[in-house]
Structure formats: C-alpha cells, structure tokens
Amino acid sequence: MDKEVVAVFIPIIMFMVTGLVIVTSIFFRSKERQLLIEKGIDAETIKALYNKKKVDNFILAKIGIILFFFGLGLGFGLMIEEYANIEFWIPFLIFTSTGIGFFLANLYGDFMKKKFEK
C-alpha cells in the first residue's frame, strides 16, 4: 500500500474511532439509567447517585509529576541516543521514567490525602 493512501486513512480512522467511543459512552450511560428506572428507583435517588463526584484535589500536582518524569525520560533518551548511536534508548527511557512518574504521583496523592484528612 502506498504511503499517501495510508496517510489519508489515518485521520479518517482516528475520527471514526473517536466518534465510536463517544457514541458507545452515551449509549451505555443511557442504558444504565434505563435499568435504574426499570428497577423502580426514584428520580431523587438517581440524581443523588450521579451527583456524587470523586474530586481529586491534587490532580494537577500528579499530572505535573508525570509530565516532569516524561520530560526527563525524553531528554535523557535523546542525549544517550546522540552519544551512543543506539535508537532504542528514547522509547525505553520514556516508558520507564513515565512509569516511575505514575508510581510517584500515586504515592504523593495518597500521602497528601492522608495529610489533609486528619
């Protein structure tokens, strides 16, 4: 297959998949509400059920930690690739450091949640 043909299909498939995800999300949310109504749960209970939101007060700090480690992995990967001329270092360090960032962000979030719950 030609590169031009593949380049045309990439955005088309991207928009189709995005639309499919949105439509299935709306469909299953509607189906869930219909099942709750069929079980005889009143509107106030359903409204209270959906208004319960889990708010994470430290989401921006977690995202910052993850992006920081992503940047470190990218930077170190580019530096090592330039000096060693081995191409696998960039993805390896990006995934490894981003995983470490997720782990540390989770630990930070748990620590801050415990600190502010007291």
Helices and strands as residue ranges (DSSP letters): H 3-38, H 43-51, H 59-84, H 89-117
